Amino acid sequence: MIRPEAAAEKIGRDILGPIVAEFCLRLWSLGSLLERPAETSMLFCARGGLRMQVAYDRFLAASELAAPVATAPLMVSRLAAVRPALVRGIEDDVGGLGPNVTSALVYEFRHSTVADVARAVTGVSPAGRGGPWNEPITPSGLTQLFRHADGQPSLAALRTQADRFSRHLHDAAEGRPRVILVDTGLYGTTRALVAEGLPDLDVSSALIARSYRPGAHHERTFGLSVQAHGYSPVHRRTALLRYWHFVEWLFEPDLPSVGTFEEIDGRVVSDLEVAVEDWRGRLTPETPEPGSAFAGVLAYLDNLAPPAALQVTSDADHAWRALRRALVWPDREQGHALQVGARSSGFGVDTTWAPRPWSGPVGALRGSSMWREGEIARSGTPFRRPLLALVEAAYGVRQIRRTLTRDVR
């Protein structure tokens, strides 16, 4: 068996490289079609977006294409983006928390108390921990806490962080009124929160993949590579949604998530920038991660020659077929090469996803798994193909049910 690192780099070069290049081509095309490009900034969202900007810049350089709009990194996380929307709902006369911040908080903190949420978004515990603050989270309960004397220290911290993030975003956009947030995916939550908290900006979002979550708001969010309700056996691009953890892992560098901002010499900087002085040096894999899948992606991009559009389009068509085979019907080598470590849920919630140990054919079909197919492939079980066929059949049945349900509605 080929070493996992060598296999990962080969997959990155031969399969993921053309797929990423196609995304970069579509992102360039999107910017080229804008009516007022001088008024728009593409902001690449930390953490995954930082490497996406590296890939985009490499694509433009190899293709000899000029960036149609200004680009810049944006230090952001859902935790940072939710704060201006919270402050606006609490303090402005807008009728309470908006639908985007409400949906995000209820979904992400559905098992938390009001006090837990206040502490997660501000870093400050409420003065009083009893009574209604220990009740399950509701938008009205959270608003009540921030307006109560017990929540004033938390509200002060919230105001400070919301203001600093707003200043950072406006600085990154260099005063332009329109921003396109570029990120991996899936639901466009960051865009929805930024748009709700900073209504002076015209905010849209360009993602690799966009999926749909009940209760979420998806306007102005576009999946340039994939846009679907979930995996469908008849649409090969949707195989990307079978193992979304890998896409996030591919682009996220070894950097901490953005949590807070501070002001240093009149400039707002994130804790990520403070904690890692040479954070830009962590974005490329040449030194810290030789042999990684992302190294293979960059190798493909660097070897493009102008005009690159025809080559990228042709290569991507083959790459999507190969990616579906690797994710849906992986062999043992692919199972190891595409394995990722533990993944954090983020948003101030201390939960993680991690690869499961092999527990037999029946156990592999039960419960939640980051990538069930990889779990089966890595085991070396002689029942690999029948088990993968059962998983694929289950997805097919779910797709039929989903289609019938939509038709009835």
Secondary structure, 3 states (H helix, E strand, C coil): CCCHHHHHHHHHHHHHHHHHHHHHHHHHHHHHCCCCHHHEEEEEECCHHHHHHHHHHHHHHHHCCCCCCEEEEECCCHHHHHHHHHHHHHHCCCCCCCHHHHHHHHHHCCCCEHHHHHHHHHCCCCCCCCHHHHCECCHHHHHHHHHCHHHHHHHHHHHHHHHHHHHHHHHHHCCCCEEEEEECCCCCHHHHHHHHHCCCCEEEEEEEEECCCCCCCCCCEEEEEEECCCCECCEHHHHHHHHHHHHHHHHCCCCCCCCCEEEECCEEEEHHHHHCCCHHHHCCCCCCCCCCHHHHHHHHHHCCCCCCHHHHHHHHHHHHHHHHHHHHCCCHHHHHHCCCCCEEEECCEEEEECCCCCCHHHHHCCCCCCCHHHHHHHHCCCCHHHHHHHHHHHHHHHHHHHHHHHHHC
